[in-house]
Each structure stands twice: as structure tokens, then as C-alpha cells.
Amino acid sequence: MATELPAVEESTWWRSPALKVGGKGFARLRSEAEGGLVLQCEMAEKEALLSSGDPAFYTTPHYDGYPYILIDLDRVAPDQLRELIDAAWWLAAPAKIRKQRERAV
């Protein structure tokens, strides 16, 4: 899903597989015991996802106070994941790349 977005590159972040745009990471697969996908998000979005009660979304003390949500890829709806990845891309992408995408749409 994410590699369909402009200028996304596969990389590593904290020694685990990650996605970056303009050199900035916005998603990474966790190798920690709980697993999951770390995805950049707005703090308000994180709070809303966590308070929704949906078991696809969680956090750990390490991510408390940071704009990243943890996602259980086995439980998240594909369309919701696509929206969250798009939003994470938008937060990380440099202005020039975002403008290019807007013009292309």
C-alpha cells in the first residue's frame, strides 16, 4: 500500500524494516515481542484510535506521549490501514513532494 505513494522508499529504522519519504521515517515493522506496525500520526488521532476500543490499535509505555500508533496488522481493516498510511505519509513528506502529489490528483 505505502509503496504506491510518491517518493516512498523501503529502508530500515531502529534496525527493522521501515518506510521513508524524503529521508524521514513514517512506518516501521516492530521486531519487539509485541510486534505490530509503528505508524506516525497526529496525537489527536492516536488518542481517538486508542479510545475506540478497536483491538487493532495499541501502544506501549515507550510510545506514550509520542505521535505514533501501534497497529496489529492481523486485526486492522485494510481500508482503514490505507487511510492511516496515507496520513502518516502526509505528515512525513516534505512540502515539495506533497505539492507534487496534489498537482497530480
Salt bridges, closest charged atoms under 4 A:
GLU4 OE1 - ARG82 NH1 3.18
GLU32 OE2 - ARG28 NH2 3.02
GLU32 OE1 - ARG30 NE 3.63
GLU34 OE1 - ARG30 NH2 3.12
ASP72 OD2 - ARG75 NE 3.70
ASP86 OD1 - ARG101 NH2 2.52
